[in-house]
Amino acid sequence: MNKTIFEGGSLPKTQSIDAVTAMLRALNRPVDPLPAVVELAGDRAVLIRSRKGDCYYTVTASGCSCPAATYRPGQVCKHRAEHFP
């Protein structure tokens, strides 16, 4: 499975639990329990587990894939405010 989760410059995309679990296993990182936050690309991006725990939002300094960011374009969501102040 060769699937890109984060590519600099692209719009953030929400990731499935399966995709993040596969990535963590490939990086020899623990998956049980699944982490609430996964840092990617140094400090350029993070994956944040959703409140329901059914997906991970991709958060960068310029965008977030969460519903709040989607429905309120131009405003900073709580994920960006916390991780990229």
C-alpha positions as a printed Julia matrix, in Angstrom:
85×3 Matrix{Float64}:
   0.0    0.0    0.0
   1.7    3.18  -1.2
  -0.74   5.96  -0.34
   0.33   9.52   0.45
  -1.27  10.88   3.62
   0.25  14.34   3.56
   1.8   16.13   0.63
   3.03  19.65   1.23
   0.99  22.23  -0.61
  -2.09  20.09  -1.07
  -5.36  20.74   0.72
  -5.7   18.77   3.97
  -7.76  15.6    3.68
  -9.45  13.68   6.47
  -7.85  10.25   6.96
  -9.51   6.97   7.87
  -8.57   5.09  11.02
  -7.28   2.25   8.81
  -4.97   4.59   6.86
  -3.5    6.11  10.03
  -3.13   2.68  11.67
  -1.28   1.37   8.6
   1.0    4.41   8.59
   1.79   4.06  12.3
   2.58   0.36  11.88
   4.86   1.13   8.92
   6.69   3.64  11.14
   6.91   1.1   14.0
   4.82   3.34  16.25
   2.24   2.03  18.74
  -1.35   1.64  17.57
  -3.0    0.35  20.74
  -4.39   2.63  21.94
  -4.55   4.91  18.93
  -2.95   8.28  19.68
  -5.08  11.42  19.82
  -2.4   13.39  17.92
   0.12  12.19  15.32
   2.84  14.59  14.17
   3.74  14.5   10.48
   6.47  16.1    8.41
   8.29  17.44  11.45
   6.15  20.23  12.79
   4.43  21.09   9.49
   1.32  18.94   9.97
  -0.55  16.91  12.57
  -3.33  14.36  12.49
  -5.99  14.89  15.16
  -8.39  12.07  16.04
 -12.02  13.19  15.77
 -14.19  13.38  18.87
 -16.18  10.35  17.67
 -12.88   8.52  17.03
 -13.89   7.47  13.53
 -11.28   9.45  11.56
  -8.29  11.79  11.79
  -8.34  15.42  10.64
  -5.24  16.67   8.86
  -4.16  20.03  10.28
  -1.54  22.37   8.83
  -0.7   26.02   9.44
  -2.84  26.95   6.44
  -5.79  24.57   6.73
  -7.69  21.79   8.45
  -9.93  19.04   7.12
 -12.4   19.22  10.05
 -16.07  20.11   9.41
 -15.74  23.49  11.16
 -12.98  24.54   8.76
 -15.03  23.29   5.8
 -18.19  25.17   6.78
 -16.44  28.35   7.93
 -13.82  29.09   5.27
 -11.4   31.85   6.21
 -11.85  31.28   9.94
  -9.36  29.39  12.1
 -10.79  26.21  13.64
  -9.89  25.05  17.15
  -7.4   22.5   15.76
  -5.36  25.12  13.91
  -5.59  27.53  16.86
  -4.2   24.88  19.2
  -1.45  23.41  17.03
  -0.48  26.38  14.83
  -1.07  29.56  16.9
